[in-house]
Amino acid sequence: MANDVIVETRNLSKIYRDFWGRQKKRALNSLNLQIQRGEIFGLLGPNGSGKTTTIKLLLGLLFPTSGEAFVLGETAANVRKNERIGYLPEESYLYRFLNAEETLDFYGRLFNMTAEQRRTRAQELIEIVGLKADKRRILKEYSKGMRQRIGLAQALINDPELIILDEPTSGLDPLGTRWMKDLILQLRDKGKTILMCSHRLDDVQDVCDRVAILYEGELQELGKVSTLLEDANKLAMQASGVRLTDELRRDLDDVLRRHGGKLESLGHPTTTLEDLFLRIVAESKAHPGRRYLPGCETAKPESTAGSTLIKEGKSAGS
Amino acid sequence: MSSGLPFAVMVLEREPITLDDLPSKLASWVQDVGGFAAIGVLCWLIAYLVQRPRQNRQQAWPAWMRIVFLVSVIGATLSYIAFGIVFIPEFVASLADDATMKAMVANTAGPAQSTLLTTAGAFALCAAGLSFVVSMFKLRPRRIWAIAHLSFTEARRRKVYWAFAFMLLFFLFADWFLPHKPESQLQVYVETAYLSMAVMLLVTAGLLASFSIPNDIRHQTIHTIVTKPVERFEIVVGRFAGYVTLMTVTLALMAVASLIFIQLHAIHPDAEFESYRARVPLYGDLQFQGKKEGFQGESVGREWEYRRYIAGGPNTTQRAVWIFRDLPTRLKDRSDVPCEFAFDIFRTRKADQEGQGVFCTFTFMTPNWTPANLRDFEREREEEKTKPNPLTDEQIADKLAEKYGYFEFRSKEITDYHTLGFKVPAGLFRNAQKSERAERDPSKKAPLVVAFVRCESASQFIGVARHDLYLLDAEGYFSLNFFKGAIGMWCSLCLVIGVAVACSTYLSGVISFVCTMFLFLGGLVRGFMQDLAFGRTEGGGPAESFLRLVNAQNQVTPLDPSPAASVATVYDVAFRWFLRRILNIFPDVEAFDFTEFVAKGFDISMGHLAIHLLVLAGYLLPWAVLAYYLMRSREVAS
């Protein structure tokens, strides 16, 4: 395994069996993939497609039925590899009778960290995940989003090389989701390798460099996000400083027909609901007392005003 | 067991384990545990051959481990085969039903069988324990302590200690519900305090330990632990250590509270003599002397045959004889040594007066005494008494005991249910230390002092057991002894927690708790199971007993020959064989119960404690190895 390959699976398969050894479900079938150092790798798929099983096999929580899995150059069953791994489970499975500080102290001890190291690192992480004000409250009193934040903090306690995130934005509000995505990108920028699985496609699209798409335990697609999403048969164009008129539409249609294409749709672009939400929250913070009045439309962002979105393609059926 | 028995006497139906027993116990342990280890290794080998190893699942062993494992497996196999070969003559002899042949085969093949079985067990243990031992070096105290601390915090935050508030009932209402004879007031307090603590702590410990790992798996909190650099066995050790710490603290607090309660409580004047004591006794070996050769004491027809009886009367030749071999030399430096005793009286006629006891004479002699000296002894005693400035009786007895090695205490009245005593002059022990036999070869354990007891009352019997008479070496501290008694309970707690945690590595919480309690309660009736396993029960095994029940036949008469009787006999033989194999799975719970020592005022020696800690370790070690393999091979996610 090359040094820059952080995770590698070779024909990795998992069959769940009942007490008598009879097959219940084939959760994963001959998975082959490699994750490079410093990339954000996404595992995509519907429920039951084998994403979480893959992660659990890599972490040694499950044993493979056949095939091999290597993480950071060690076999998945080797406990030593865990010294360089951080793991955030889908639900934040932490001890709810501990508070944030105690939680991080506990996980720090598991890494054999000294008291001083644990204290410093815990304060640092509590600050990063924004739980400074709530660090003395027991986790039982935390909201789901807060638990996800402290869960991420425990995953980062050892400053890991590889961070495995199972549904990292699960249970987070849009602000939290954006915060999590930003943090994932920051971690990548610091040279960390991130493996995340999610069924929220927008999250994966926003942050992942490469994705693997699983369906019923089989690898269906693997590659760079930009490459996978690119449709060579379609053309998109954004323009500014011009109004959409019938004349413009006709002219553009003529041009496209001359080049063998066809105008399919033309209109002003829309922002995402996430962007809209974040903008409104930001404005509400900046202007306290702002409220929605019936009949008054929300002002559109300047960046998109006046812009036109053109989607063009060749003739239908081509 | 102690109700209706003489007060302040230890009733030890089984002799406590001593250091001398350790080699044989160790060999027996190696044979038993090695047998289970061999079964485990065999199962693993079958699974290995059928399933083939999954390369990614386990790390390959280094070469030296593979060699050690292979050598151990081959060694165990060869030893078991050799054992089988040696066993064949005994099996044939058992079929032949010839007593002489059986005895001859047993004498020749017995030691070889034992040696081979021990060797095979040792090899099997080596094979099964190799991975376990190697992994011990990977354990880190900080991680174990982290998990232990977590268990402790969890119990504290979940307010488990409220369960112990029930102990208050004992402190508040002890006097209401504890009827007692005034004399046994302290004894009852001690027994009830220990019982209350034991019930609460053992049940709580069992519940906590049984549900800890299954709950971690159910709530998936274990995912965030095993994905850290934590050896899985560290979770088991951490949980065990955490609950043991919690229970130790609780036990210590409860013991202190109980002790304060007992110390502050007013003791009835009748109980004062027997209260707050911690005697350090010196026991002798009991033998009987009578006209008949090999006399072993009379049976008076009592169902409980713990004691044997000697008949009384002016001309009786029956004696109970205690032989003291290992007496400490410090006894000679004292002015006297108390001798205490409590015998059972069996009357064949009513006493002349209500409550009147029977009379016994106690004679002590050393190896320097010869009966020919009796006349000189008597004469000198009379002379001493008639001197112008006579010595006191005690001084005379001391002087003569030192000179002749003889002391007699005549016509001591014995009453039921009372501890009685008299003082033996230290001169006797000074004489004993001068004994030529003792000086010549102390390793042969020649008797230093022999005590003879003769019952003088005609038509009355006194019942004696080994621990009914002792010399009092010293008096310890009751409070300290109370805490030593709590250490026995601590051993039981460790046992319950260890078994529960080991079971919970594979079973659900409820099933683990049921298994633990089954083993613990089974341990409480281990004596009966032992009798059953070795065919010492009257009426035979379960099938024979059932047959007797159906046929309305008593337990003593031989079964009528019939096909059903043959089937029952064969079944019982198989059942006993199986029971003997699994008997040691059940812990010897009663061995850890020191309540009687404390309640009856006998010091628990440090050696006694140390041996029981060893026994505890010997019992828990196989469970630890089992837990190690179960935890390692378990998928903690689904």
Interface residues (C-beta under 8 A of the other chain):
Chain A: Y16 K56 L59 G60 L61 L62 F63 P64 T65 S66 G67 E68 A69 T75 A76 A77 N78 V79 R80 N82 E83 I85 Y87 P89 E91 Y93 L94 Y95 F97 L98 E102 F106 Y107 R109 L110 F111 N112 I138 G151 Q154 N158
Chain B: R54 Q55 N56 R57 Q58 Q59 K138 R140 R142 R143 W145 A146 H149 L150 T153 E154 R157 R158 H219 Q220 T221 H223 T224 I225 V226 T227 K228 P229 V230 E231 E635 V636 A637 S638
